[in-house]
């Protein structure tokens, strides 16, 4: 049921974007520099695009910048998790080696029985 609602919401969003794109098909000219600065720099770049493309492109660029900044912000958490995972692996190796030393010289079957979890008698 929740998946169905998610698809309905997604369909509504797509329909709104298509309607917005159809309503804003006029071309606009984007220029890199204002005219006064372009005269000084003797360089200017301009491109003509549909208005909906400019609007949706701005949203997409904003999302990408936001995702990148969030990824950078979370890097300290990822490194902490990696550090903890290395510690857990190291401690597991140490526990296994200590278990091996504990059962050194004993019968293998008895050592396996001692390692298995004890079940309560009924």
C-alpha positions as CSV (number, residue, x, y, z in Angstrom):
1,X,0.0,0.0,0.0
2,X,2.8,2.4,0.9
3,X,4.6,1.6,-2.4
4,X,1.4,2.4,-4.3
5,X,1.2,5.8,-2.5
6,X,4.8,6.4,-3.3
7,X,4.2,5.7,-7.0
8,X,1.1,8.0,-7.0
9,X,3.1,10.8,-5.4
10,X,5.9,10.3,-8.0
11,X,3.4,10.4,-10.8
12,X,1.9,13.6,-9.6
13,X,5.4,15.2,-9.3
14,X,6.3,14.1,-12.8
15,X,3.0,15.4,-14.2
16,X,3.5,18.8,-12.5
17,X,7.1,19.0,-14.0
18,X,5.8,18.2,-17.5
19,X,3.0,20.8,-17.3
20,X,5.5,23.4,-16.0
21,X,7.9,22.5,-18.9
22,X,5.1,22.8,-21.5
23,X,4.1,26.2,-20.1
24,X,7.7,27.6,-20.1
25,X,9.0,26.6,-23.5
26,X,10.2,30.1,-24.4
27,X,13.9,30.5,-24.9
28,X,16.0,32.7,-22.6
29,X,19.6,33.8,-23.1
30,X,22.0,33.1,-20.3
31,X,25.2,35.2,-20.3
32,X,28.3,34.6,-18.3
33,X,29.2,38.3,-17.6
34,X,27.1,41.5,-17.4
35,X,27.6,43.7,-20.5
36,X,29.8,46.3,-18.7
37,X,32.2,43.6,-17.4
38,X,32.2,41.8,-20.8
39,X,33.5,45.0,-22.5
40,X,36.4,45.1,-20.0
41,X,37.2,41.4,-20.2
42,X,36.6,41.3,-23.9
43,X,35.1,37.9,-23.4
44,X,31.5,36.8,-22.8
45,X,29.8,33.5,-23.2
46,X,26.0,33.2,-23.8
47,X,23.7,30.4,-24.6
48,X,19.9,30.2,-25.4
49,X,17.9,27.6,-23.6
50,X,14.3,26.9,-22.8
51,X,13.2,28.4,-19.5
52,X,12.1,25.1,-18.1
53,X,15.5,23.7,-18.8
54,X,17.1,26.5,-16.9
55,X,14.8,26.1,-13.9
56,X,15.1,22.3,-13.7
57,X,18.9,22.5,-14.3
58,X,19.2,24.9,-11.4
59,X,17.3,22.5,-9.2
60,X,19.5,19.6,-10.3
61,X,22.7,21.6,-9.7
62,X,21.5,22.6,-6.3
63,X,20.7,19.0,-5.4
64,X,24.1,17.8,-6.5
65,X,25.8,20.5,-4.5
66,X,23.7,19.6,-1.5
67,X,24.4,15.9,-1.8
68,X,28.2,16.6,-2.2
69,X,28.3,18.8,0.9
70,X,26.3,16.3,2.9
71,X,28.7,13.6,1.8
72,X,31.6,15.7,2.9
73,X,29.9,16.5,6.3
74,X,29.4,12.8,7.0
75,X,32.9,11.7,6.1
76,X,34.0,12.0,9.8
77,X,31.2,9.5,10.7
78,X,32.2,7.1,8.0
79,X,35.8,7.2,9.1
80,X,34.7,6.6,12.7
81,X,32.6,3.6,11.6
82,X,35.6,2.2,9.7
83,X,37.8,2.6,12.7
84,X,35.3,0.8,14.9
85,X,35.0,-2.0,12.4
86,X,38.8,-2.5,12.4
87,X,38.7,-2.6,16.2
88,X,36.0,-5.2,16.2
89,X,37.8,-7.4,13.7
90,X,41.0,-7.1,15.8
91,X,39.2,-8.0,19.0
92,X,37.5,-11.0,17.3
93,X,40.9,-12.3,16.1
94,X,42.2,-11.9,19.7
95,X,39.3,-13.7,21.2
96,X,39.7,-16.6,18.7
97,X,43.4,-16.8,19.4
98,X,42.7,-16.8,23.2
99,X,40.1,-19.6,22.8
100,X,42.6,-21.6,20.8
101,X,45.2,-21.2,23.6
102,X,42.6,-22.2,26.2
103,X,41.9,-25.5,24.5
104,X,45.5,-26.3,23.5
105,X,46.4,-29.8,24.5
106,X,42.8,-30.8,25.1
107,X,40.7,-33.3,23.2
108,X,39.1,-31.6,20.2
109,X,35.6,-32.9,20.9
110,X,35.7,-31.7,24.5
111,X,37.0,-28.3,23.3
112,X,34.1,-28.0,20.9
113,X,31.6,-28.9,23.6
114,X,33.0,-26.2,25.9
115,X,32.7,-23.6,23.2
116,X,29.1,-24.4,22.4
117,X,26.5,-22.3,24.2
118,X,25.1,-24.1,27.2
119,X,21.4,-24.8,27.1
120,X,19.2,-24.7,30.2
121,X,17.9,-28.1,31.4
122,X,14.2,-28.5,31.3
